[in-house]
């Protein structure tokens, strides 16, 4: 990591982890102050009056300025376990994240960060997948891997797991976007899979390394799955919880095509505004959207 990246990454880490600055507040602060360094020259009163946040929250941001040495040490400790921190101002920050409305201030990365700029297809679906859905996810993943395309998913149970496994088994590249921390993998049984992916692909999370997988985080990470992909393929939609449709919505908002594997026309009641091409039955129906 070059010296400039090291300094700005420490500032951004301190803002996020000590100042509790999320993506939306980060964008607001950026518009007001221009550069994170400038934020740390402000008092809590200044930050509160300029942003409209309460004084207690503003105080945490101002106080983070005194914790830069601690931030730098924590980043070094992460490197010791092969977890890299990449901030919005880092040379390695993926252009795909810059193009979305709420890019992460920082994220934590294991594996090949070049894959974050390679495009590919996001394969997502229900955590309660049936055997037909699992087989379809594996087959699609193997097919895309055979075309040299990166497969992106969220390491959840069901379809996500099948997509990652299908890619790894065929020698392809896959990116797992977590809704939890790197050292608190959810579901727990996918911890070995996360390590396997990190060896040849990439695992990323915008959450601190021990963060729990709470619903809001699982939903929020879907915008990053969509951002990294050229297209989204939903293999199976759940009967009750339909978290995979959050990825579809994010892709739609980002101008990405969304496909649904629906050979039996089971999903005719799904809001069609999120679906560009609804029914596909084979890999060729989507491969034309993978532009890179």
C-alpha positions as CSV (number, residue, x, y, z in Angstrom):
1,X,0.0,0.0,0.0
2,X,1.4,3.4,-0.9
3,X,1.8,6.2,1.7
4,X,-1.1,8.2,0.3
5,X,-3.4,5.2,0.5
6,X,-2.2,4.4,4.0
7,X,-3.0,7.9,5.3
8,X,-6.4,8.3,3.7
9,X,-7.4,4.7,4.6
10,X,-6.7,5.5,8.2
11,X,-8.8,8.6,8.1
12,X,-11.7,6.8,6.4
13,X,-11.5,3.8,8.8
14,X,-11.6,6.2,11.8
15,X,-14.7,8.0,10.3
16,X,-16.5,4.7,9.7
17,X,-15.6,2.6,12.8
18,X,-15.1,5.3,15.4
19,X,-17.3,8.1,14.0
20,X,-20.0,5.6,12.9
21,X,-20.3,7.3,9.5
22,X,-22.4,5.3,7.0
23,X,-22.6,5.7,3.2
24,X,-25.3,8.3,3.1
25,X,-23.7,10.6,5.8
26,X,-20.3,10.1,4.1
27,X,-21.7,11.5,0.9
28,X,-23.2,14.4,2.7
29,X,-19.9,15.2,4.5
30,X,-18.0,14.9,1.3
31,X,-20.3,17.5,-0.4
32,X,-19.8,19.9,2.5
33,X,-16.1,19.5,3.3
34,X,-14.6,18.2,0.1
35,X,-12.1,15.8,1.6
36,X,-12.1,13.7,4.8
37,X,-9.1,15.5,6.2
38,X,-11.2,18.7,6.3
39,X,-13.8,16.9,8.5
40,X,-11.3,16.4,11.3
41,X,-10.7,20.2,11.5
42,X,-14.3,20.8,12.5
43,X,-15.8,20.8,16.0
44,X,-18.9,18.8,16.9
45,X,-21.0,21.9,16.8
46,X,-19.7,22.7,13.3
47,X,-20.5,19.3,12.0
48,X,-23.9,19.2,13.7
49,X,-25.0,22.6,12.3
50,X,-23.8,21.8,8.8
51,X,-25.3,18.3,8.5
52,X,-28.3,18.5,10.8
53,X,-27.2,15.4,12.8
54,X,-27.5,15.6,16.6
55,X,-24.6,16.8,18.7
56,X,-23.9,13.4,20.2
57,X,-23.5,11.8,16.8
58,X,-21.4,14.8,15.6
59,X,-19.2,14.4,18.7
60,X,-18.3,10.9,17.7
61,X,-17.2,12.1,14.3
62,X,-15.1,14.9,15.7
63,X,-13.5,12.6,18.4
64,X,-12.4,10.1,15.7
65,X,-9.7,12.6,14.7
66,X,-7.8,11.7,17.9
67,X,-7.8,8.0,17.0
68,X,-5.9,7.9,13.8
69,X,-2.9,6.1,15.3
70,X,-5.2,3.5,16.6
71,X,-6.9,3.2,13.2
72,X,-3.6,2.7,11.5
73,X,-2.6,0.0,14.0
74,X,-5.9,-1.8,13.4
75,X,-5.4,-1.7,9.7
76,X,-2.0,-3.3,10.1
77,X,-3.5,-5.9,12.3
78,X,-6.0,-6.8,9.6
79,X,-3.1,-7.1,7.1
80,X,-1.5,-9.7,9.4
81,X,-4.6,-11.9,8.8
82,X,-4.7,-11.1,5.0
83,X,-7.7,-8.7,5.3
84,X,-7.2,-5.5,3.3
85,X,-9.0,-2.3,4.0
86,X,-9.9,-0.3,0.8
87,X,-11.4,3.2,1.2
88,X,-13.3,5.4,-1.2
89,X,-10.1,7.3,-2.0
90,X,-7.8,4.3,-2.4
91,X,-6.4,3.6,-5.8
92,X,-7.8,0.1,-5.7
93,X,-11.4,1.2,-5.0
94,X,-13.7,-0.4,-7.7
95,X,-15.1,2.1,-10.2
96,X,-18.4,0.1,-10.0
97,X,-18.9,1.2,-6.4
98,X,-18.3,4.9,-7.3
99,X,-21.2,4.8,-9.8
100,X,-23.9,3.9,-7.2
101,X,-25.8,6.3,-5.0
102,X,-24.4,5.1,-1.7
103,X,-20.9,3.8,-2.1
104,X,-19.2,2.3,1.0
105,X,-16.8,4.6,2.7
106,X,-14.5,1.6,3.3
107,X,-14.7,-2.1,2.8
108,X,-12.7,-5.1,3.9
109,X,-11.3,-7.5,1.3
110,X,-9.6,-10.9,1.0
111,X,-8.4,-12.4,-2.2
112,X,-7.9,-10.9,-5.7
113,X,-9.2,-7.3,-5.8
114,X,-8.8,-7.2,-9.6
115,X,-11.9,-9.3,-9.8
116,X,-13.9,-6.4,-8.4
117,X,-13.4,-4.7,-11.8
118,X,-14.0,-7.7,-14.0
119,X,-17.8,-7.6,-14.3
120,X,-19.6,-10.9,-14.6
121,X,-23.0,-12.2,-13.5
122,X,-24.6,-12.1,-10.1
123,X,-26.4,-15.3,-9.3
124,X,-28.9,-15.0,-6.4
125,X,-32.0,-16.6,-5.0
126,X,-33.8,-18.0,-2.1
127,X,-32.1,-19.4,1.0
128,X,-34.8,-22.1,1.0
129,X,-34.0,-23.5,-2.4
130,X,-35.3,-26.9,-3.6
131,X,-33.1,-29.4,-5.4
132,X,-34.1,-28.2,-8.8
133,X,-33.1,-24.6,-7.9
134,X,-29.7,-25.8,-6.4
135,X,-29.0,-27.8,-9.6
136,X,-29.9,-24.9,-11.8
137,X,-27.6,-22.5,-9.8
138,X,-24.7,-24.9,-10.0
139,X,-25.2,-25.5,-13.7
140,X,-25.5,-21.8,-14.5
141,X,-22.4,-21.0,-12.4
142,X,-20.4,-23.7,-14.1
143,X,-21.5,-22.4,-17.5
144,X,-20.6,-18.8,-16.8
145,X,-17.3,-19.9,-15.3
146,X,-16.6,-21.9,-18.5
147,X,-17.1,-18.6,-20.5
148,X,-14.5,-17.0,-18.2
149,X,-17.0,-14.8,-16.4
150,X,-16.8,-14.0,-12.7
151,X,-19.8,-15.2,-10.7
152,X,-20.9,-12.8,-7.9
153,X,-23.2,-13.8,-5.0
154,X,-23.8,-13.2,-1.3
155,X,-22.6,-16.4,0.4
156,X,-26.1,-17.0,1.8
157,X,-27.5,-20.5,2.2
158,X,-29.3,-22.0,-0.8
159,X,-28.9,-20.5,-4.2
160,X,-25.9,-18.3,-3.3
161,X,-24.0,-21.2,-1.9
162,X,-24.7,-23.4,-4.9
163,X,-23.5,-20.6,-7.2
164,X,-20.2,-20.2,-5.4
165,X,-19.7,-23.9,-5.2
166,X,-20.5,-24.5,-8.8
167,X,-18.0,-21.8,-9.8
168,X,-15.2,-23.1,-7.5
169,X,-15.7,-26.7,-8.6
170,X,-15.3,-25.8,-12.2
171,X,-12.1,-23.8,-11.6
172,X,-13.8,-20.4,-12.2
173,X,-13.6,-17.1,-10.3
174,X,-16.3,-16.0,-7.8
175,X,-16.8,-13.0,-5.5
176,X,-18.7,-13.3,-2.3
177,X,-20.2,-10.1,-0.9
178,X,-20.9,-10.5,2.8
179,X,-23.7,-9.0,5.0
180,X,-21.5,-9.7,8.0
181,X,-17.9,-9.5,9.1
182,X,-15.0,-11.6,7.7
183,X,-14.5,-13.3,11.0
184,X,-18.2,-14.0,11.7
185,X,-19.4,-15.7,8.6
186,X,-23.1,-16.2,8.2
187,X,-24.2,-18.9,7.9
188,X,-21.5,-20.4,10.0
189,X,-21.3,-23.6,7.9
190,X,-20.1,-21.4,5.0
191,X,-16.9,-20.4,6.8
192,X,-14.8,-23.0,5.0
193,X,-16.4,-21.9,1.7
194,X,-15.5,-18.3,2.3
195,X,-11.8,-19.4,2.9
196,X,-11.9,-21.4,-0.3
197,X,-13.3,-18.5,-2.3
198,X,-10.6,-16.1,-0.9
199,X,-7.9,-18.4,-2.2
200,X,-8.8,-18.0,-5.9
201,X,-11.5,-15.4,-5.9
202,X,-12.5,-12.6,-3.6
203,X,-14.5,-12.0,-0.4
204,X,-15.6,-8.5,0.6
205,X,-17.6,-6.9,3.3
206,X,-18.3,-3.2,4.2
207,X,-18.8,-4.3,7.9
208,X,-16.2,-4.6,10.6
209,X,-14.7,-8.1,10.9
210,X,-16.9,-9.3,13.7
211,X,-20.2,-7.8,12.6
212,X,-23.3,-9.9,12.9
213,X,-25.5,-10.6,9.9
214,X,-28.5,-8.6,10.8
215,X,-31.4,-8.0,8.3
216,X,-30.4,-4.5,7.4
217,X,-26.8,-5.5,6.5
218,X,-28.0,-8.4,4.4
219,X,-30.3,-6.1,2.5
220,X,-27.7,-3.3,2.1
221,X,-25.0,-5.6,0.7
222,X,-27.3,-6.4,-2.2
223,X,-26.5,-3.1,-3.8
224,X,-22.8,-4.1,-4.0
225,X,-23.6,-7.4,-5.5
226,X,-25.6,-5.7,-8.3
227,X,-22.9,-3.0,-8.7
228,X,-20.1,-5.6,-9.4
229,X,-22.2,-7.4,-12.0
230,X,-23.1,-6.7,-15.6
231,X,-26.4,-8.6,-15.1
232,X,-28.3,-10.3,-12.3
233,X,-29.8,-13.8,-12.6
234,X,-32.4,-14.8,-10.0
235,X,-32.5,-18.6,-10.0
236,X,-35.3,-19.2,-7.5
237,X,-37.6,-16.8,-5.6
238,X,-38.6,-17.7,-2.1
239,X,-42.2,-18.4,-1.0
240,X,-42.1,-16.0,2.0
241,X,-39.0,-13.9,2.4
242,X,-37.8,-12.6,-1.0
243,X,-34.5,-11.0,-0.2
244,X,-33.2,-11.8,-3.7
245,X,-35.6,-9.1,-5.0
246,X,-33.6,-6.5,-3.2
247,X,-30.8,-7.3,-5.5
248,X,-33.1,-7.1,-8.5
249,X,-34.3,-3.7,-7.3
250,X,-30.7,-2.5,-6.8
251,X,-29.8,-3.7,-10.3
252,X,-32.8,-2.0,-11.8
253,X,-31.9,1.3,-10.2
254,X,-28.3,0.9,-11.4
255,X,-29.5,0.2,-15.0
256,X,-28.5,-3.4,-15.0
257,X,-30.6,-6.1,-16.7
258,X,-32.3,-8.6,-14.4
259,X,-33.2,-12.2,-15.5
260,X,-35.3,-14.8,-13.8
261,X,-34.9,-18.6,-14.4
262,X,-38.5,-19.4,-14.7
263,X,-39.1,-22.2,-17.1
264,X,-42.5,-23.0,-15.5
265,X,-43.7,-19.4,-15.4
266,X,-44.1,-19.5,-11.6
267,X,-43.3,-15.9,-11.0
268,X,-45.9,-14.1,-13.1
269,X,-47.0,-12.0,-10.0
270,X,-43.6,-10.5,-9.4
271,X,-43.4,-6.7,-10.0
272,X,-42.3,-6.6,-13.7
273,X,-40.6,-3.2,-13.3
274,X,-37.6,-5.0,-11.8
275,X,-37.4,-7.6,-14.5
276,X,-36.0,-6.8,-17.9
277,X,-36.1,-10.3,-19.4
278,X,-38.2,-12.6,-17.2
279,X,-38.2,-16.2,-18.5
280,X,-34.9,-17.8,-19.4
281,X,-34.1,-21.5,-19.7
282,X,-30.5,-21.6,-20.8
283,X,-27.2,-19.8,-20.3
284,X,-27.3,-18.3,-23.9
285,X,-30.3,-16.3,-22.9
286,X,-28.3,-14.1,-20.6
287,X,-24.7,-14.3,-21.9
288,X,-25.2,-11.4,-24.4
289,X,-25.6,-9.1,-21.4
290,X,-22.2,-9.9,-20.0
291,X,-20.4,-7.1,-21.9
292,X,-16.9,-7.4,-20.5
